[in-house]
Amino acid sequence: QAYFVESGGGLVQPGGSLRLSCKSPRTILSVYNSYDMAWYRQPPGKQRELVASITPRGGTTNYADSVKGRFTISRDNGKRTLYLAMNSLRSEDTAAYYCNRADAQSFQPWGQGTQVTVSS
């Protein structure tokens, strides 16, 4: 069973919206609730980059400058699920999107990711 199961990606036109989900089926609730979580993305031919992060209770969020004001990260700890609402999508948002812990020292094995393609 994977540590992370991402879903919700797809093909969308510029200006469109998508909502990504990431479930953590292997992590027990008490552990999930104790970590900052994050979304990452890897555009074609480029390195993986941090998109957004959120503290355990959701009180603090941080975003890459490129997505600030357009993306919203949230989490439902009871469901061990992380979300990323993406609005006003641009072609440069095209990437495979992944979730993991926010601290690189605590990374768990990466999931399959979910592909987001923004194109007309």
Backbone torsions as a table, in degrees:
resi	resn	phi	psi	omega
1	GLN	NA	135.3	-176.6
2	ALA	-72.5	152.8	173.7
3	TYR	-71.0	-35.9	-179.2
4	PHE	-133.0	138.5	176.2
5	VAL	-126.3	104.8	-179.0
6	GLU	-92.6	147.4	178.5
7	SER	-155.8	169.4	175.0
8	GLY	105.0	-5.8	179.3
9	GLY	-73.3	176.7	178.9
10	GLY	164.8	-169.9	178.3
11	LEU	-97.2	127.6	-178.3
12	VAL	-140.4	149.1	178.4
13	GLN	-77.8	154.9	175.3
14	PRO	-53.9	137.3	-176.5
15	GLY	90.8	-9.6	-178.4
16	GLY	-80.8	-177.2	-176.7
17	SER	-133.1	153.3	173.1
18	LEU	-146.5	156.3	174.2
19	ARG	-126.7	116.8	179.3
20	LEU	-92.8	149.9	176.0
21	SER	-128.6	150.3	176.7
22	CYS	-141.0	114.7	177.9
23	LYS	-97.0	149.9	180.0
24	SER	-121.6	76.8	-171.8
25	PRO	-68.6	-21.6	-176.2
26	ARG	-94.0	-6.6	-174.7
27	THR	-99.4	126.7	179.1
28	ILE	-70.3	155.7	-170.1
29	LEU	-58.4	-44.7	-176.7
30	SER	-63.0	-33.5	178.2
31	VAL	-75.0	-44.7	179.8
32	TYR	-56.7	-40.8	-176.7
33	ASN	-70.0	-8.7	-174.5
34	SER	-104.0	-0.2	-176.4
35	TYR	-116.4	141.3	163.9
36	ASP	-64.9	139.5	178.7
37	MET	-118.6	161.4	-176.1
38	ALA	-151.0	157.3	169.4
39	TRP	-105.1	140.9	176.8
40	TYR	-127.8	161.5	174.2
41	ARG	-143.9	153.5	178.8
42	GLN	-130.7	102.0	177.1
43	PRO	-68.0	159.8	179.8
44	PRO	-55.7	126.6	176.3
45	GLY	74.9	7.8	-178.1
46	LYS	-123.7	171.8	179.4
47	GLN	-81.1	158.5	176.4
48	ARG	-66.8	140.2	-178.4
49	GLU	-133.5	152.5	178.3
50	LEU	-76.7	132.1	179.9
51	VAL	-102.7	-50.0	-176.7
52	ALA	-160.1	153.6	177.7
53	SER	-138.0	160.8	-177.2
54	ILE	-147.3	140.9	179.2
55	THR	-76.8	167.6	-172.6
56	PRO	-53.5	-40.4	-179.5
57	ARG	-98.4	6.5	176.8
58	GLY	80.8	9.1	-175.3
59	GLY	-73.7	-24.6	-178.5
60	THR	-131.9	131.0	176.4
61	THR	-126.8	151.1	176.9
62	ASN	-136.4	147.8	-175.6
63	TYR	-134.8	148.8	169.1
64	ALA	-64.9	146.8	-178.6
65	ASP	-56.3	-33.5	-175.4
66	SER	-67.9	-18.7	-177.1
67	VAL	-118.3	-4.1	-177.0
68	LYS	-58.7	132.0	-179.5
69	GLY	87.6	-11.1	-179.8
70	ARG	-115.7	-32.5	-177.4
71	PHE	-109.0	148.4	176.3
72	THR	-133.7	123.4	177.5
73	ILE	-97.0	141.7	176.8
74	SER	-151.5	170.1	-179.1
75	ARG	-147.5	149.9	173.1
76	ASP	-120.6	97.9	-174.2
77	ASN	-63.7	-34.4	179.9
78	GLY	-62.1	-29.2	178.5
79	LYS	-100.1	0.7	-176.7
80	ARG	49.7	47.3	-175.3
81	THR	-129.4	135.8	177.7
82	LEU	-109.1	143.5	-178.2
83	TYR	-125.6	155.1	171.3
84	LEU	-140.4	109.9	175.0
85	ALA	-89.2	124.5	-175.7
86	MET	-119.8	121.1	178.7
87	ASN	-120.2	164.7	178.2
88	SER	49.4	48.5	-175.3
89	LEU	-65.2	146.7	-178.3
90	ARG	-123.7	162.5	180.0
91	SER	-58.9	-33.0	-178.9
92	GLU	-74.0	-5.0	173.4
93	ASP	-84.3	-6.6	178.4
94	THR	-60.9	122.7	-175.7
95	ALA	-177.0	167.7	166.7
96	ALA	-88.8	130.1	-175.8
97	TYR	-107.0	135.9	-177.4
98	TYR	-131.7	156.6	170.8
99	CYS	-119.8	157.9	176.9
100	ASN	-171.0	179.9	173.4
101	ARG	-67.2	155.4	-176.3
102	ALA	-76.6	-27.0	-178.9
103	ASP	-89.9	117.5	-176.6
104	ALA	-60.2	-26.7	179.0
105	GLN	-69.9	-15.2	-176.9
106	SER	-114.3	13.6	-178.1
107	PHE	-54.1	141.3	168.6
108	GLN	-104.2	167.2	-179.8
109	PRO	-54.7	138.5	-177.3
110	TRP	-71.3	147.7	174.2
111	GLY	-82.5	-170.1	-179.0
112	GLN	-76.6	-20.3	-177.7
113	GLY	78.6	172.0	175.6
114	THR	-134.0	132.2	-174.0
115	GLN	-84.5	130.4	173.7
116	VAL	-116.5	123.6	178.7
117	THR	-123.9	121.1	-179.9
118	VAL	-109.2	111.3	-175.3
119	SER	-158.9	146.9	175.8
120	SER	-93.0	NA	NA
